[in-house]
Amino acid sequence: MPLNAAARRDPAWLGRLGLAAAGAVLLWPLLVATEFKPWLLLEPDSLRVTGRFVGSFFPPAFGSDFLWMLARETWRTVAIATAGVTLALLVALPLTLAATRALSVSALAGAMAPLPYAARQLVRGLLIGLRSMPELVWALVFVRVVGLGPTSGVLAIALTYGGMLGKVYAEILESGDAQASQTLLRNGATRMQAFAYGLLPQNAAELTSYTVYRWECAIRSSVVLGFVGAGGLGQQMDSSMKMFAGGEVATMLLVFVALVALADRLSAALRRALG
């Protein structure tokens, strides 16, 4: 296409082209630093190893003993994720109430008082500290403390996701219309009442959707945590991969897809119910 024709179709094409070129220039040293070499995947030795690895997935394993074990470990994985998110909610909810400016009584007159402001910043710092350490690191710590098993996975998810949920909950509540909650606070309502009757009704769908999404993420995390001894499907997948049982790994991967699809349907159903 001639340049004049491109200019008539998109007057900002030159600026976008410049931004794309600048982005490529900035991205190049990052790719060099990470030694990103995707063409290595196309080398004959790599293709041969990949072919053998993928070929071992077929046919998937459907033995009765294996399926029974798979059902048991799938239930354990969902239980780890659900228990972890439940504990994370217990951590996140009080921190959310303390970190949300829209629920501050001292902020009704304008600037927040020094002591509540300092307390709010302290809570936000705690949320940063909780979510800054990945759940995998927490799991490694708790495996040393409480030993191998699901308990370390539940505690790891609870702490990391408690920080994530508290931070996002506070941002969701502060992005909504605070007029109703502030009116309640001015008329003598408690912070919990202002939250339950002012902020929660208008943000319930978004809060629920994010919570279910985090539960979905917790299922995936619980699988990863199993590789460090936290139990569940991840630990069984680690064993199957070490035994080169590709059929068993393929069946477990199908179960992962089914769990994520289930969480997606659950999120959509809850949003319809609350919408």
C-alpha positions in Angstrom: 0.0 0.0 0.0 1.4 3.4 -0.9 2.3 5.7 2.0 -0.2 8.4 1.1 -3.0 5.8 1.0 -2.0 4.5 4.4 -1.9 8.0 5.8 -5.5 8.6 4.5 -6.7 5.4 6.1 -5.0 6.0 9.5 -3.7 9.5 10.1 -1.8 8.3 13.2 0.1 5.4 11.4 3.4 7.1 11.6 3.2 7.6 15.4 2.1 4.0 15.9 5.0 2.8 13.7 7.4 4.9 15.8 6.0 3.4 19.1 6.3 -0.1 17.7 9.9 0.5 16.6 10.8 2.0 20.0 9.1 -1.0 21.8 11.2 -3.4 19.7 14.4 -1.5 20.5 13.6 -1.6 24.2 12.6 -5.3 24.1 15.7 -6.5 22.3 18.1 -6.1 25.3 15.6 -7.9 27.5 15.5 -10.8 25.2 19.3 -10.9 25.1 19.5 -10.8 28.9 17.1 -13.7 29.2 18.9 -15.7 26.5 15.6 -16.1 24.7 16.3 -18.5 21.8 13.1 -20.1 20.5 14.8 -21.4 17.4 16.5 -24.0 19.5 13.1 -25.8 19.7 13.3 -26.4 16.0 16.7 -28.2 16.1 16.6 -31.9 15.2 17.6 -33.1 18.6 15.0 -30.9 20.3 12.2 -32.0 17.9 13.1 -35.7 18.5 13.0 -35.3 22.3 9.7 -33.3 22.1 8.2 -35.9 19.8 9.0 -38.8 22.2 7.7 -36.8 25.1 4.4 -35.8 23.5 4.0 -39.3 22.0 4.2 -40.8 25.5 1.0 -39.0 26.4 -1.0 -41.3 24.1 -3.1 -43.1 24.9 -4.1 -41.5 28.3 -4.3 -43.8 31.3 -7.8 -44.9 32.3 -7.1 -47.9 34.5 -9.6 -48.4 37.4 -6.9 -48.2 40.1 -5.4 -45.1 38.6 -8.8 -43.3 38.1 -9.7 -44.0 41.7 -6.4 -42.5 42.9 -6.9 -39.6 40.5 -10.4 -38.9 41.9 -9.0 -38.9 45.4 -6.1 -36.6 44.6 -8.4 -34.3 42.6 -10.7 -33.9 45.6 -7.7 -33.2 47.8 -6.4 -30.6 45.4 -9.8 -28.8 45.3 -9.9 -29.1 49.1 -6.5 -27.5 49.4 -7.5 -24.6 47.1 -10.8 -24.1 48.8 -9.5 -24.2 52.4 -6.6 -21.9 51.4 -9.0 -19.3 49.8 -11.3 -19.6 52.8 -8.5 -18.8 55.2 -7.3 -16.1 52.8 -10.8 -14.5 53.0 -10.5 -14.5 56.8 -7.2 -12.6 56.4 -8.3 -10.3 53.7 -11.7 -9.1 54.9 -10.6 -7.2 58.1 -7.5 -5.9 56.3 -9.8 -4.7 53.5 -12.1 -2.8 55.9 -9.0 -1.2 57.5 -7.4 -0.2 54.2 -10.4 1.2 52.4 -10.5 5.0 52.5 -14.2 5.1 51.7 -14.9 3.4 55.1 -12.8 5.9 57.1 -14.8 8.1 59.5 -12.0 10.6 59.9 -11.8 11.1 56.1 -15.4 12.4 55.9 -14.2 15.9 56.7 -11.5 15.8 54.0 -8.0 14.8 54.9 -7.7 11.7 57.0 -6.5 12.2 60.6 -2.8 11.3 61.2 -3.4 8.2 63.3 -5.9 6.5 61.0 -3.8 7.4 58.0 -0.7 5.8 59.6 -2.8 2.7 60.5 -4.1 2.5 56.9 -0.6 2.7 55.5 0.5 0.0 58.0 -2.3 -2.3 56.8 -1.4 -1.6 53.1 2.2 -2.4 53.9 1.1 -5.7 55.5 -0.8 -6.6 52.4 2.3 -5.8 50.3 4.4 -8.1 52.5 1.9 -11.0 52.3 1.6 -11.0 48.5 5.2 -10.2 47.8 6.3 -13.7 48.7 5.0 -16.3 46.2 3.0 -19.2 47.5 5.7 -21.6 46.4 8.2 -19.9 48.8 5.7 -20.0 51.6 5.1 -23.7 50.9 8.8 -24.4 51.1 8.9 -22.7 54.5 5.8 -24.5 55.8 7.1 -27.9 54.6 10.1 -27.4 56.9 7.8 -26.3 59.7 4.8 -28.6 59.6 6.2 -31.3 57.3 5.0 -32.8 54.0 1.3 -32.8 53.2 -1.6 -30.5 52.4 -1.3 -28.3 55.5 1.7 -26.5 54.1 -0.2 -25.9 50.8 -3.3 -24.5 52.6 -1.2 -22.1 54.7 0.9 -21.0 51.7 -2.2 -20.2 49.7 -3.9 -18.5 52.6 -1.1 -16.0 53.2 -0.3 -15.1 49.6 -3.9 -14.9 48.5 -4.9 -13.0 51.7 -2.6 -10.2 50.5 -3.9 -10.4 46.9 -7.5 -10.4 47.9 -7.2 -7.6 50.4 -5.4 -5.4 47.9 -7.9 -5.9 45.1 -10.9 -5.8 47.3 -9.9 -2.4 48.6 -9.3 -1.1 45.1 -12.7 -2.4 43.9 -14.5 -0.8 46.9 -12.7 2.5 46.5 -13.4 2.6 42.7 -17.2 2.4 43.4 -19.5 5.2 44.4 -18.8 6.0 48.0 -21.7 8.3 48.5 -24.0 5.7 50.1 -21.3 4.5 52.6 -20.3 8.0 53.5 -24.0 8.9 54.2 -24.3 5.9 56.5 -21.2 6.8 58.3 -22.3 10.4 58.8 -25.6 9.1 60.3 -23.8 7.0 62.9 -23.5 3.6 61.1 -20.5 1.4 61.9 -17.8 0.6 59.3 -19.3 -2.9 58.9 -22.8 -1.5 58.4 -21.4 1.0 55.8 -19.7 -1.8 54.0 -22.6 -4.2 54.1 -25.3 -1.7 53.1 -23.3 0.9 51.1 -20.3 -0.6 49.3 -21.1 -4.3 49.1 -24.4 -4.3 47.1 -22.9 -2.2 44.2 -19.7 -4.2 44.1 -20.9 -7.7 44.9 -20.7 -9.1 41.3 -17.1 -7.8 40.8 -16.0 -9.0 44.2 -17.5 -12.5 43.6 -16.1 -12.8 40.2 -12.6 -12.0 41.4 -12.9 -14.3 44.3 -13.9 -17.2 42.1 -11.0 -16.3 39.7 -8.6 -16.5 42.7 -10.1 -19.8 43.6 -9.4 -21.0 40.1 -5.8 -19.7 40.5 -5.5 -21.5 43.8 -6.4 -24.8 42.2 -3.5 -24.3 39.7 -1.2 -23.1 42.6 -2.1 -26.2 44.7 -1.0 -28.4 41.7 2.3 -26.5 41.6 2.8 -26.7 45.3 2.4 -30.5 45.1 5.8 -30.6 43.4 7.4 -29.4 46.6 5.6 -31.9 48.8 2.3 -30.2 49.5 0.2 -33.1 48.3 -2.6 -33.3 45.8 -2.4 -33.8 42.0 0.9 -32.0 41.7 2.7 -34.6 43.8 1.2 -37.4 41.8 2.1 -35.7 38.6 5.7 -35.3 39.8 5.8 -39.1 40.6 4.3 -40.0 37.2 6.8 -37.8 35.3 9.7 -39.3 37.2 8.4 -42.7 36.2 8.0 -41.6 32.6 4.3 -42.5 32.7 3.1 -40.0 30.0 -0.4 -41.5 29.8 -1.0 -40.7 33.5 0.3 -37.2 33.0 -2.0 -36.7 30.0 -5.1 -37.8 32.1 -4.1 -35.4 34.9 -3.8 -32.6 32.4 -7.3 -33.3 31.2 -8.5 -33.1 34.8 -6.8 -29.7 35.2 -8.6 -28.4 32.1 -12.0 -29.7 33.5 -11.4 -28.0 36.8 -10.6 -24.7 35.2 -13.7 -25.0 33.0 -15.8 -25.7 36.1 -14.5 -22.7 37.8 -15.2 -20.5 34.8 -18.8 -21.8 34.6 -19.2 -21.2 38.3 -18.0 -17.6 38.0 -20.4 -16.9 35.1 -23.3 -18.4 37.0 -22.6 -16.3 40.1 -22.3 -13.2 38.1 -25.7 -13.9 36.4 -27.2 -14.5 39.8 -25.8 -11.3 41.3 -26.4 -9.2 38.2 
